[in-house]
Amino acid sequence: MPKLDPKLKQYSRNLRNDMTKEEKHLWYDYLKDYPVTIKRQKVFDKYIVDFYCAKAKLAIELDGSQHYEKEGHSADLVRDKYLSDLGIKILRYSNYDINKNFVAVCEEIDSCIKKRMN
């Protein structure tokens, strides 16, 4: 993998300190104490994923409204292809999912991590 761009590394630190309401909810109410290590704002080349579980090679993305616009969706497809080529599975959830279906989101993440670790 290419060397990390120091600016991108700093940007990922800033994102960890300025999480969205939904990212905070998922992190503090579920992922932070998950029995397998999950990192926040993990850098992969020129991309940053919201949450990453290395043992399961799983990225978890929370999508705000910009991801549903044409430009955002196109950028996500390119990024997802890059990550997929590295063997990383991407789970995507809308902010609505986090706010209205939190338990189901957590159950799906748990199930996916367990399947990918076996």
N, C-alpha and C positions, 0 to 999 in steps of 0.2 A: 504494500500500500504506500502511496506517496507520503512524503513528510507533511505534517500538519502545518497549515498556514497559521502563523501566530495571530493574525487578525481574526481568523475564524475561531481559533481556540479561545481568544478573549471574548468574542461575541457569544460563544456557547456559555461561558461563565456568566455573562450578563443575562442571558436567557434564564439560567438557573436561578438567578436572583430576582427575576421579574416574570415569574410564571403567571399564566392566565389563571383565572378562578378555577377553571375545569382541571388544568394541570395540577394545581395545588390540591384540589379535592382528590384526584386519583393518586397523587404521590403520598400525601399525608394520611389519607384514610385507607390506603391499600398497599401500594407498591413499596413504600419506604421500609416497611417491616416484613415484606415478603421473604420467605425462607431462602430464596435464591437471589443473589445480588442483581439489582437492576440499577442502571446508571441513568442520570438525567442529562439531556442535551448532549448526546454522544456524537462526536465528529467522525464522519467517514468521507475522506477526501475533501470534496467541496460541499458536502451535505451535512446537515445536523438532524438527527432524529430526536424526537421528544423523549422517549424512554427506550432503553436497550438492555436486553438480557443476553449476555454473551454465551452462557451455558446452553441456552435454547436457540441461539442465533435468531432472536426475535426482536423486531422493532415495533413499538407501539406509538402510533401517531394520533393526536387529537386535532381535528380539523374544524377551524372556524369558517366563517362564511366565504373568505377569500379562496378557499380550496374548491368551492363549487362554481366559481366563475371560470370561464373558458381558459384564461391564461394560467390560473392557479392549478386547474385540473391537468392541463398539458404539462406543466412543470412537475407535478406529482407523478405523472406517468413515466417521465424520463428518469426521475430519481428512483422510483420504485423498480424500474428495470435495472438500474445500476446496482441497487442493493440486492435485488433478486439474483443477479449474476454472481454476487459474493456469497450466495447461499442463505441470505437473510430473508426471513418471512416478515411481512409487514401486516400488522393489524391496524385498521383505521376505524376511528370512532368520531362521530360528530360531537360537538359540544352539547347538543341536544341529548345524545345518548348518555353522556356523563351525567347530565342533570336529571334525566327522567328514567334512565334504565341502568343505574349505577351497579346494582347487584348483578344483573345479567352481564354487564361488561366485565366485571371482576371475575365472574365464573368462567367466561369465555377465555380471558387471559390465562387464568389458572389452568384450564384444560389444555390450552395450546402449549403452554410451557411444559407441562407434564408429558404431553405427547412427543414434543420435540427433544426432550431429554432422554427418552427411551430409545 
